């Protein structure tokens, strides 16, 4: 959670939803405000899939792919500093 300045705001929520949120906050041992903030942050944070090595193709597949890509001419690399930077890594 990000620390810093917080702005007070008012929300119109159904009484049943408020009761559910309060119960879940209490079960987690956090404040109602803290729980609502956590839920909202999770809803706007992008989720990146977990990738396991076995989900990827074999090294042979990657090597074969590399052989199909033509070499990049040095003049193209020299004219694009971003490309030159990436290829230097």
C-alpha positions in Angstrom: 0.0 0.0 0.0 1.2 3.5 -0.8 1.8 5.8 2.1 1.2 9.5 1.9 -1.6 12.0 1.8 -5.1 10.5 1.9 -8.3 12.4 0.8 -11.5 11.8 2.7 -14.4 11.0 0.4 -18.0 9.9 0.8 -19.5 6.9 -0.9 -23.1 5.8 -1.2 -23.2 2.1 -0.6 -26.0 -0.4 0.1 -26.3 -1.2 3.8 -25.9 -4.9 3.0 -22.6 -4.2 1.2 -21.3 -2.1 4.1 -22.1 -4.9 6.5 -20.3 -7.5 4.3 -17.3 -5.3 4.0 -17.2 -4.7 7.8 -17.4 -8.4 8.5 -14.5 -9.2 6.1 -12.4 -6.3 7.5 -13.0 -7.7 11.0 -12.1 -11.2 9.9 -8.8 -10.0 8.5 -8.1 -7.9 11.5 -8.0 -4.6 9.6 -10.1 -1.4 9.7 -13.1 -1.0 7.5 -11.4 1.9 5.7 -8.2 -0.1 5.3 -10.1 -3.1 3.9 -12.1 -1.0 1.4 -8.9 0.7 0.3 -7.2 -2.7 -0.2 -10.1 -4.0 -2.2 -10.2 -0.9 -4.4 -6.4 -1.0 -5.0 -6.6 -4.7 -6.0 -9.4 -3.9 -8.5 -7.3 -1.3 -10.3 -3.9 -3.1 -10.2 -3.1 -5.0 -13.4 -2.6 -8.7 -12.9 0.3 -10.3 -14.7 0.1 -14.1 -15.3 2.6 -16.3 -13.5 4.7 -18.0 -16.2 6.6 -21.2 -15.4 9.6 -22.4 -17.4 7.7 -25.5 -18.5 5.0 -23.3 -20.0 7.5 -21.9 -22.5 8.8 -23.6 -25.6 12.0 -25.6 -25.5 15.4 -23.9 -26.0 15.5 -25.7 -29.4 12.4 -23.9 -30.5 13.9 -20.5 -29.5 17.1 -21.3 -31.3 15.2 -22.2 -34.5 13.2 -19.0 -34.2 16.5 -17.0 -33.9 17.7 -18.6 -37.2 14.7 -17.3 -39.1 15.3 -13.7 -38.2 17.6 -11.9 -40.6 20.5 -10.0 -39.1 19.9 -6.3 -38.5 22.1 -4.1 -40.6 24.6 -2.0 -38.6 23.4 1.2 -40.3 19.9 0.6 -38.9 21.3 -0.1 -35.4 23.5 3.1 -35.6 20.4 5.2 -36.6 18.3 4.0 -33.7 19.7 4.6 -30.2 17.0 2.6 -28.6 17.7 -0.4 -30.7 21.4 0.0 -30.1 20.8 0.1 -26.4 18.6 -3.0 -26.5 21.1 -5.0 -28.6 23.9 -4.1 -26.2 22.3 -5.8 -23.3 
